[in-house]
Amino acid sequence: MAQICDNRRRRRSLRVWGLSLVMVFGACSANGPGVIGPHGGKLAPCPDRPNCVCSDADDARHRVAPFTFREGSAADAWAALGAYVSALPRARVVTASPVYLHAEIRSRVFRFVDDLEFYLRPQAGGIAVRSASRTGYADLGVNRRRIEAIRNHLAELGILRDP
């Protein structure tokens, strides 16, 4: 009887390890970010999955409000945003220009990559935002919470209008 239980535990343990390896290697072999960056004055649309939010999205499921900075503080908002994003845990700034910022954020456990994008629109008084997971289907609201945390931080600094 004890031997049967030990065999079951071993098989279950092997299944868990096998699933873990599949998830880890799947995350490591994830494709690049795909279509990102500003195109025609807008950030790339979200795919038909709930793991993306974007201020340029037309549908409520993916839509998040752009960052709106206080009058005349476009340069301050952009500098503070760049400094904050580059200091985020597991973040790597990939592209930084005077009007566009792209960073990759890796998840803590499985090292999945999310793309975080910002597009400065000084004439409109704001910054377009996009946060999207490269792999998987759902993100349990991680991308939306990330955008809102950044918004709240910049609002606390007095750079953005209150959310």
C-alpha positions as CSV (number, residue, x, y, z in Angstrom):
1,M,0.0,0.0,0.0
2,A,2.8,2.4,0.9
3,Q,4.5,1.6,-2.4
4,I,1.4,2.5,-4.4
5,C,1.2,5.8,-2.6
6,D,4.8,6.5,-3.3
7,N,4.4,5.7,-7.0
8,R,1.4,8.1,-7.2
9,R,3.4,10.8,-5.5
10,R,6.3,10.3,-7.9
11,R,4.0,10.4,-11.0
12,R,2.3,13.5,-9.7
13,S,5.6,15.2,-9.0
14,L,6.8,14.3,-12.5
15,R,3.7,15.9,-14.0
16,V,4.1,19.0,-12.0
17,W,7.8,19.3,-13.0
18,G,7.0,18.6,-16.6
19,L,4.3,21.3,-16.7
20,S,6.6,23.7,-15.0
21,L,9.3,23.0,-17.6
22,V,6.8,23.5,-20.5
23,M,5.7,26.9,-19.0
24,V,9.3,28.0,-18.4
25,F,10.6,27.0,-21.9
26,G,7.4,28.4,-23.4
27,A,8.1,31.8,-21.7
28,C,11.7,31.7,-22.8
29,S,10.9,31.0,-26.4
30,A,8.2,33.7,-26.6
31,N,8.1,35.7,-29.7
32,G,9.2,39.3,-29.9
33,P,6.7,42.1,-29.2
34,G,5.1,42.0,-32.6
35,V,3.7,45.3,-33.8
36,I,4.4,48.0,-31.3
37,G,5.2,51.7,-31.4
38,P,3.2,54.6,-32.8
39,H,1.7,54.1,-36.2
40,G,-0.4,56.9,-37.7
41,G,-0.3,58.8,-34.5
42,K,-1.7,55.9,-32.4
43,L,-0.2,53.0,-30.5
44,A,-0.8,49.5,-31.8
45,P,-4.2,48.0,-31.2
46,C,-4.7,45.4,-28.6
47,P,-5.1,41.8,-29.8
48,D,-8.4,40.0,-29.2
49,R,-7.3,38.8,-25.8
50,P,-8.0,40.4,-22.3
51,N,-4.3,40.7,-21.5
52,C,-3.8,44.2,-23.0
53,V,-4.9,47.7,-22.2
54,C,-4.4,50.8,-24.4
55,S,-5.6,54.4,-24.3
56,D,-6.1,54.3,-28.1
57,A,-8.4,51.2,-27.9
58,D,-11.9,51.7,-29.1
59,D,-13.5,48.9,-27.0
60,A,-14.2,49.2,-23.3
61,R,-12.5,45.9,-22.5
62,H,-9.1,47.2,-23.6
63,R,-9.6,50.9,-23.0
64,V,-7.7,52.8,-20.3
65,A,-7.5,56.6,-20.0
66,P,-4.4,58.3,-21.3
67,F,-2.2,60.2,-18.8
68,T,-3.2,63.9,-18.7
69,F,-0.4,66.2,-17.5
70,R,-0.9,69.5,-15.9
71,E,-0.7,72.6,-18.2
72,G,2.7,73.2,-19.6
73,S,4.4,70.3,-17.9
74,A,5.0,67.9,-20.9
75,A,8.8,67.8,-20.5
76,D,8.5,67.3,-16.7
77,A,5.9,64.5,-17.1
78,W,8.0,62.8,-19.8
79,A,11.2,62.9,-17.7
80,A,9.4,61.7,-14.5
81,L,7.7,58.9,-16.4
82,G,11.0,57.7,-18.0
83,A,12.8,57.7,-14.6
84,Y,9.9,55.9,-12.9
85,V,9.6,53.2,-15.6
86,S,13.3,52.5,-15.7
87,A,13.3,52.0,-11.9
88,L,10.5,49.5,-12.0
89,P,11.4,46.0,-10.8
90,R,12.4,43.6,-13.7
91,A,12.0,46.4,-16.2
92,R,14.3,47.1,-19.2
93,V,13.9,50.2,-21.3
94,V,14.2,49.1,-24.9
95,T,13.5,52.4,-26.7
96,A,13.6,55.9,-25.4
97,S,13.1,58.9,-27.7
98,P,11.8,62.4,-27.1
99,V,8.2,61.2,-27.8
100,Y,8.2,57.4,-27.4
101,L,9.1,55.0,-24.6
102,H,9.1,51.2,-24.8
103,A,10.0,48.9,-21.9
104,E,9.9,45.2,-21.3
105,I,8.7,44.0,-17.9
106,R,9.3,40.4,-16.8
107,S,7.0,38.6,-14.5
108,R,8.5,37.5,-11.2
109,V,8.0,33.7,-11.3
110,F,7.8,32.5,-14.9
111,R,9.6,35.5,-16.5
112,F,6.8,36.2,-19.0
113,V,7.4,39.5,-20.9
114,D,4.9,42.4,-21.0
115,D,5.5,45.4,-23.3
116,L,4.9,48.8,-21.7
117,E,4.6,51.7,-24.2
118,F,4.1,55.5,-23.8
119,Y,3.6,58.0,-26.6
120,L,3.9,61.7,-25.8
121,R,1.3,63.9,-27.3
122,P,2.1,67.5,-26.1
123,Q,-0.5,69.1,-28.3
124,A,-3.2,67.0,-26.8
125,G,-1.9,67.5,-23.3
126,G,-1.3,63.9,-22.5
127,I,0.6,60.6,-23.0
128,A,-0.9,57.6,-24.7
129,V,-0.3,54.4,-22.8
130,R,-0.3,50.7,-23.7
131,S,0.6,47.6,-21.6
132,A,0.3,44.1,-23.2
133,S,1.4,40.6,-22.4
134,R,3.3,38.9,-25.2
135,T,2.0,35.4,-24.3
136,G,-1.0,33.8,-22.9
137,Y,-4.6,34.8,-22.9
138,A,-5.5,36.5,-19.6
139,D,-3.3,38.5,-17.3
140,L,-5.7,38.7,-14.3
141,G,-5.7,42.5,-14.6
142,V,-1.9,42.9,-14.2
143,N,-1.5,45.3,-17.2
144,R,-4.4,47.6,-16.1
145,R,-3.1,47.7,-12.5
146,R,0.4,48.5,-13.8
147,I,-0.8,51.5,-15.8
148,E,-3.0,52.7,-12.9
149,A,-0.1,52.4,-10.5
150,I,2.1,54.5,-12.7
151,R,-0.7,57.0,-13.2
152,N,-1.2,57.3,-9.4
153,H,2.5,57.7,-8.7
154,L,2.8,60.6,-11.2
155,A,-0.4,62.2,-9.9
156,E,1.1,62.1,-6.4
157,L,4.1,63.9,-7.7
158,G,1.8,66.6,-9.0
159,I,2.8,65.9,-12.6
160,L,-0.4,64.4,-13.8
161,R,-4.0,65.5,-13.2
162,D,-5.7,63.4,-10.6
163,P,-7.0,60.2,-12.0
